[in-house]
Amino acid sequence: MIDYRSDTVTRPNTAMRELMATALVGDDVWGDDPTVKRLEAMAAEMLGKEAAIFASSGTQSNLIALMCHCQRGDEYLVGQDAHTYKYEGGGAAILGSIQPQPITNEVDGSIALENILAAIKPDDFHFAKSRLLCLENTIAGKVLPMEYIKSATSLASEHGLLNHLDGARVFNAVVNLGIEVKEIAQYFDSVSICLSKGLGAPIGSVLCGSSELIKEAHRWRKTLGGGMRQAGIVAAAGIYVLENNIQRLQIDHDHAALLGAELAKIPQLDVDLDSLHTNMVFLKAHEGDFIALSEFLEQRDILIDARYTARLVCHLDISREDVDTTIEAIKEFYK
Ligand SMILES: *Cc1c(COP(=O)(O)O)cnc(C)c1O
């Protein structure tokens, strides 16, 4: 199967599995797992933060961060289309007693500065306390401009808010910009990264921040049921992907660019090339939906996530040859 549904579908390779099989482990809830500690130290160092904590998923890592930054009755400002708001089961509100204040995302994925400003509540008991701004980078495959990140986070800080980055795919932004992840992370009080997206680990996310924040994060991770025991087995794969799979994301970006450019030549399709910065291609059909196309592709062992729009995500289990096969198949469908 050539599977474009997400970059979460990648399978661990032999090298990763060998490291997992031979990883030194201990009980991480007791703080005894050397491999988890090594992963955490490595992530903290890369992001220029004091400390880090390994979490079972990005959803959990983001929720831990929100619960550390916000108390019951506080609110966080977040994009209407953001993962933490829209795709994490409402965890912040349900489990954290944190009110989300969603704000429309602009076409480029940013939240307009004037809209952030307008959403920050005055200190008045009628309102929840605005406590945190949460950005996402990349968002729907789009890279937030560095100038924007700087302005938005300093605007939030000036008004007494903290800043969190949902950096599930921050390394795609890093590779696109040709910078170090530190350069993005420096603007945030906490950053969550996913090892299991384009980087290709089977499981896991890491939350990075100050030592104080991470100490508090251990408490909330336990509360959320995220204390894992001999977690070094999965952390070993995380170390492998941080060491080996960051720069290769460029290959996925090149594959996506090629797919986008070729599919844009098909008259029935509308491809948003302006927002194709990284590994995701979004298609719209001028008429109808993509159901017949996805069935046609499935018969050819190609899976896409599609209904009225289609999303094709490139990752390390999709080769240049697979991309060529896919372009041929889609062209054949629309012939
Ligand atoms: C995938 C993802 C997450 C976390 O997802 P999990 O499936 O819980 O690991 C968070 N934010 C964004 C933007 C994501 O794409």
The ligand as a Tripos MOL2 file, in Angstrom:
@<TRIPOS>MOLECULE
LIG
   15    15     1     0     0
SMALL
NO_CHARGES

@<TRIPOS>ATOM
      1 C1         -0.7240   14.6350   15.3920 C.3       1 LIG1
      2 C2         -0.7600   15.9560   16.0090 C.ar      1 LIG1
      3 C3         -0.7910   16.1210   17.3890 C.ar      1 LIG1
      4 C4         -0.7820   14.9820   18.3720 C.3       1 LIG1
      5 O1         -1.3840   13.8550   17.9700 O.3       1 LIG1
      6 P1         -1.2900   12.4210   18.6440 P.3       1 LIG1
      7 O2         -1.9540   11.6020   17.6220 O.co2     1 LIG1
      8 O3         -2.0070   12.5320   19.9200 O.co2     1 LIG1
      9 O4          0.1510   12.0910   18.8300 O.co2     1 LIG1
     10 C5         -0.8050   17.3920   17.8940 C.ar      1 LIG1
     11 N1         -0.7880   18.4460   17.0910 N.ar      1 LIG1
     12 C6         -0.7340   18.3490   15.7640 C.ar      1 LIG1
     13 C7         -0.6650   19.5720   14.9220 C.3       1 LIG1
     14 C8         -0.7240   17.0940   15.1680 C.ar      1 LIG1
     15 O5         -0.6830   16.9980   13.8430 O.3       1 LIG1
@<TRIPOS>BOND
     1     1     2 1
     2     2     3 ar
     3     2    14 ar
     4     3     4 1
     5     3    10 ar
     6     4     5 1
     7     5     6 1
     8     6     7 2
     9     6     8 1
    10     6     9 1
    11    10    11 ar
    12    11    12 ar
    13    12    13 1
    14    12    14 ar
    15    14    15 1
@<TRIPOS>SUBSTRUCTURE
     1 LIG1         1 GROUP 0 **** ****
